[in-house]
């Protein structure tokens, strides 16, 4: 995780043609994750990740790196339709790095972009002492819109498709994907 965070910071710094001419800022927000796979939806429903990002940019281009955390509980049921249920706890920590193209219309901004995300995940079967964990890189696409409240503060809403592939299979699916469509909102502060 430390190596990935360091990589994200290095990408931000190396991408700067002139650090003085670049805009810098921070954002924080929360979203609702609609899991892509029905099997994951059946176990966890919807999840609510939170995250922070640092970003920089020049003219219409923005580069961002962040940290996102998701923790959600769920229930698994036996395949033989038995009455037992098994409580589960899923945690996913992601480091997304993205490039956006942004356009302004007065105080409204719209942006579209994509990037790559490094995710560490852990699924814990609380009653059975089973833990499934791993880490994986995966691509994502994002769309962002916002409104500038003042010189420094803005609010935003975003839609991001982040599949979070695990590279692992289960009895129900060939490859488990812990992501999906994320719809969120938050605040931005520009330095």
C-alpha positions as CSV (number, residue, x, y, z in Angstrom):
1,X,0.0,0.0,0.0
2,X,2.9,2.4,0.8
3,X,4.4,1.7,-2.6
4,X,1.1,2.5,-4.4
5,X,0.6,5.7,-2.5
6,X,4.2,6.8,-3.3
7,X,3.6,5.9,-7.0
8,X,0.5,8.1,-7.0
9,X,2.4,11.1,-5.5
10,X,5.3,10.6,-7.9
11,X,2.8,10.5,-10.9
12,X,1.4,13.8,-9.7
13,X,4.8,15.5,-9.4
14,X,6.3,14.1,-12.6
15,X,3.3,15.2,-14.6
16,X,3.8,18.8,-13.7
17,X,5.4,21.0,-16.4
18,X,5.5,23.8,-13.9
19,X,4.4,23.3,-10.4
20,X,3.9,27.0,-9.8
21,X,1.5,27.3,-12.8
22,X,-0.5,24.3,-11.8
23,X,-3.8,24.4,-9.8
24,X,-3.7,22.2,-6.7
25,X,-6.6,21.0,-4.6
26,X,-8.2,18.5,-2.4
27,X,-11.6,16.8,-2.5
28,X,-13.6,14.5,-0.1
29,X,-16.8,12.7,-0.8
30,X,-19.0,9.7,-0.4
31,X,-20.8,7.5,-2.9
32,X,-23.2,4.6,-3.3
33,X,-21.8,1.6,-5.0
34,X,-24.2,-0.5,-7.0
35,X,-22.3,-3.8,-7.4
36,X,-22.1,-5.1,-10.9
37,X,-22.4,-8.8,-10.3
38,X,-25.8,-10.1,-9.1
39,X,-24.1,-12.7,-6.8
40,X,-22.2,-9.9,-5.0
41,X,-25.4,-7.8,-4.9
42,X,-27.3,-10.7,-3.3
43,X,-24.8,-10.9,-0.5
44,X,-24.0,-7.2,0.2
45,X,-26.8,-5.1,-1.3
46,X,-25.4,-1.6,-1.9
47,X,-22.3,-0.2,-0.3
48,X,-21.2,3.3,0.6
49,X,-17.5,4.0,0.1
50,X,-15.9,7.3,1.2
51,X,-12.8,8.9,-0.2
52,X,-10.3,11.8,-0.4
53,X,-8.3,13.0,-3.4
54,X,-5.5,15.3,-4.2
55,X,-5.5,16.8,-7.7
56,X,-3.6,19.1,-9.9
57,X,-4.0,20.4,-13.4
58,X,-3.2,22.8,-16.2
59,X,-5.8,24.6,-18.3
60,X,-8.4,21.9,-19.1
61,X,-6.5,18.8,-17.9
62,X,-6.6,17.4,-14.3
63,X,-4.7,14.6,-12.7
64,X,-5.9,13.1,-9.4
65,X,-4.8,10.5,-6.9
66,X,-6.8,9.4,-4.0
67,X,-7.7,6.9,-1.3
68,X,-11.1,5.2,-1.0
69,X,-12.5,3.0,1.7
70,X,-15.5,0.7,1.6
71,X,-16.7,-1.5,4.5
72,X,-20.0,-3.4,4.3
73,X,-21.7,-6.4,6.0
74,X,-23.7,-9.1,4.3
75,X,-25.2,-12.5,4.6
76,X,-24.4,-15.7,2.6
77,X,-26.9,-18.6,2.3
78,X,-26.2,-22.3,1.6
79,X,-26.5,-23.4,-2.0
80,X,-28.9,-26.2,-1.0
81,X,-31.5,-23.6,0.1
82,X,-30.9,-24.4,3.8
83,X,-32.1,-22.1,6.5
84,X,-28.7,-21.1,7.9
85,X,-27.1,-17.8,7.0
86,X,-23.5,-16.7,7.4
87,X,-22.5,-13.1,8.3
88,X,-19.8,-11.6,6.2
89,X,-17.7,-8.4,6.3
90,X,-16.2,-6.9,3.1
91,X,-13.5,-4.2,3.2
92,X,-12.0,-2.7,0.1
93,X,-9.3,0.0,0.1
94,X,-8.5,1.5,-3.2
95,X,-5.9,4.0,-4.6
96,X,-7.4,5.5,-7.8
97,X,-5.1,7.6,-10.1
98,X,-6.9,9.3,-13.0
99,X,-6.6,11.9,-15.8
100,X,-9.6,14.1,-16.6
101,X,-10.5,16.6,-19.3
102,X,-12.5,19.4,-17.8
103,X,-14.6,22.2,-19.4
104,X,-16.1,25.3,-17.7
105,X,-19.4,27.1,-18.4
106,X,-19.3,30.1,-16.1
107,X,-19.2,28.6,-12.6
108,X,-20.2,25.0,-13.7
109,X,-17.6,22.5,-14.6
110,X,-17.9,19.1,-16.4
111,X,-15.1,16.5,-16.6
112,X,-14.6,13.1,-18.2
113,X,-11.7,10.7,-17.7
114,X,-10.4,7.5,-16.6
115,X,-7.5,5.8,-14.9
116,X,-6.3,2.8,-12.9
117,X,-7.0,1.8,-9.4
118,X,-5.1,-0.4,-7.0
119,X,-7.4,-2.2,-4.7
120,X,-6.9,-4.4,-1.6
121,X,-9.9,-6.4,-0.5
122,X,-10.8,-8.7,2.4
123,X,-13.9,-10.8,2.8
124,X,-14.3,-12.3,6.3
125,X,-16.8,-15.0,7.1
126,X,-17.3,-14.1,10.7
127,X,-18.8,-17.3,12.1
128,X,-16.6,-19.7,10.1
129,X,-13.1,-18.1,10.5
130,X,-12.7,-18.0,6.7
131,X,-10.8,-15.0,5.2
132,X,-10.5,-14.3,1.4
133,X,-8.2,-11.5,0.6
134,X,-6.0,-10.2,-2.2
135,X,-5.0,-7.1,-4.2
136,X,-5.5,-6.2,-7.9
137,X,-5.1,-3.4,-10.4
138,X,-8.0,-2.4,-12.5
139,X,-9.2,0.3,-14.9
140,X,-12.1,2.7,-14.3
141,X,-14.1,5.4,-16.2
142,X,-15.4,8.6,-14.5
143,X,-17.7,11.6,-15.2
144,X,-17.8,14.6,-12.9
145,X,-19.8,17.8,-12.7
146,X,-19.7,20.6,-10.2
147,X,-20.4,24.1,-9.2
148,X,-17.9,26.7,-8.0
149,X,-19.3,28.3,-4.8
150,X,-16.4,30.7,-4.3
151,X,-12.8,31.1,-5.4
152,X,-11.7,28.2,-3.2
153,X,-14.8,26.0,-2.6
154,X,-16.8,23.8,-5.0
155,X,-19.3,21.1,-4.8
156,X,-19.4,18.1,-7.1
157,X,-21.3,15.0,-8.2
158,X,-19.7,12.1,-10.0
159,X,-20.4,8.8,-11.7
160,X,-17.6,6.2,-11.9
161,X,-17.6,2.7,-13.3
162,X,-15.0,0.8,-11.3
163,X,-15.2,-3.1,-11.8
164,X,-12.5,-4.0,-9.2
165,X,-11.6,-7.4,-10.6
166,X,-10.2,-9.8,-8.0
167,X,-8.7,-12.4,-10.2
168,X,-10.5,-15.0,-8.0
169,X,-13.4,-17.4,-8.8
170,X,-16.1,-18.8,-6.6
171,X,-18.7,-21.6,-6.8
172,X,-21.1,-19.1,-8.4
173,X,-19.0,-17.0,-10.8
174,X,-15.8,-17.5,-12.8
175,X,-14.3,-14.1,-11.8
176,X,-15.5,-12.2,-8.8
177,X,-15.7,-8.4,-9.3
178,X,-16.2,-6.3,-6.2
179,X,-17.0,-3.1,-8.0
180,X,-19.6,-1.5,-10.2
181,X,-21.3,1.8,-10.7
182,X,-20.5,4.4,-8.1
183,X,-22.7,7.5,-7.8
184,X,-21.3,10.1,-5.4
185,X,-21.0,13.7,-4.3
186,X,-18.6,15.8,-2.2
187,X,-16.7,19.1,-1.8
188,X,-13.5,20.4,-3.3
189,X,-11.0,22.9,-1.9
190,X,-8.6,24.7,-4.3
191,X,-5.3,26.0,-3.0
